[in-house]
Amino acid sequence: MIESLTLRWMLILVLGGTAAWFLIRGVRPGSGGAAPGAAERISHVAHALMAAAMATMFWPMG
């Protein structure tokens, strides 16, 4: 757990933005090129879930 509230929020925003970017990449069709395959989409969604899980680790439990 990180004690600094400012640092905690900065990391939450970075990981939240990363999760959003990967989630968008995983659910929308490709832009200007070939549509990504199923394996690539699954990878993007898995990365979004991982970033969201990492963001929850910055807060104290209970």
BAFI-645904 format. One record per residue (C-alpha): residue number from 1; residue in one letter; z negated, x negated, y. Coordinates in nm, 3 decimals. Last residue first. Example, Ala and Ser with C-alpha at 12.3 -4.5 7.8 and 13.67 -1.06 7.14 Angstrom:
[site 2 s [-0.714 -1.367 -0.106]]
[site 1 a [-0.780 -1.230 -0.450]]
END
This chain:
[site 62 g [-0.552 1.084 -0.320]]
[site 61 m [-0.280 0.822 -0.326]]
[site 60 p [-0.202 0.592 -0.036]]
[site 59 w [0.153 0.600 0.097]]
[site 58 f [0.407 0.318 0.065]]
[site 57 m [0.496 0.399 -0.297]]
[site 56 t [0.671 0.722 -0.199]]
[site 55 a [0.955 0.527 -0.035]]
[site 54 m [1.022 0.342 -0.361]]
[site 53 a [1.074 0.673 -0.542]]
[site 52 a [1.322 0.787 -0.275]]
[site 51 a [1.510 0.457 -0.303]]
[site 50 m [1.523 0.491 -0.682]]
[site 49 l [1.650 0.849 -0.660]]
[site 48 a [1.929 0.743 -0.424]]
[site 47 h [2.015 0.448 -0.653]]
[site 46 a [2.041 0.687 -0.948]]
[site 45 v [2.271 0.915 -0.744]]
[site 44 h [2.499 0.621 -0.662]]
[site 43 s [2.505 0.499 -1.023]]
[site 42 i [2.584 0.847 -1.153]]
[site 41 r [2.875 0.870 -0.908]]
[site 40 e [3.004 0.528 -1.016]]
[site 39 a [2.986 0.622 -1.384]]
[site 38 a [3.164 0.952 -1.320]]
[site 37 g [3.457 0.787 -1.149]]
[site 36 p [3.504 0.754 -0.775]]
[site 35 a [3.787 0.952 -0.616]]
[site 34 a [4.083 0.734 -0.530]]
[site 33 g [4.121 0.635 -0.172]]
[site 32 g [4.098 0.775 0.180]]
[site 31 s [3.745 0.900 0.145]]
[site 30 g [3.619 0.942 -0.209]]
[site 29 p [3.483 1.283 -0.303]]
[site 28 r [3.126 1.373 -0.205]]
[site 27 v [2.823 1.383 -0.433]]
[site 26 g [2.742 1.020 -0.508]]
[site 25 r [2.836 0.870 -0.173]]
[site 24 i [2.622 1.131 0.003]]
[site 23 l [2.330 1.049 -0.227]]
[site 22 f [2.376 0.677 -0.174]]
[site 21 w [2.373 0.716 0.205]]
[site 20 a [2.075 0.954 0.198]]
[site 19 a [1.872 0.719 -0.020]]
[site 18 t [1.952 0.424 0.207]]
[site 17 g [1.853 0.623 0.513]]
[site 16 g [1.527 0.724 0.348]]
[site 15 l [1.464 0.365 0.240]]
[site 14 v [1.511 0.238 0.595]]
[site 13 l [1.311 0.524 0.746]]
[site 12 i [1.023 0.478 0.500]]
[site 11 l [1.026 0.104 0.568]]
[site 10 m [0.992 0.162 0.941]]
[site 9 w [0.722 0.423 0.882]]
[site 8 r [0.508 0.183 0.675]]
[site 7 l [0.562 -0.096 0.926]]
[site 6 t [0.430 0.125 1.205]]
[site 5 l [0.136 0.252 0.997]]
[site 4 s [0.023 -0.102 0.916]]
[site 3 e [-0.197 -0.091 0.603]]
[site 2 i [0.084 -0.123 0.348]]
[site 1 m [0.000 0.000 0.000]]
END
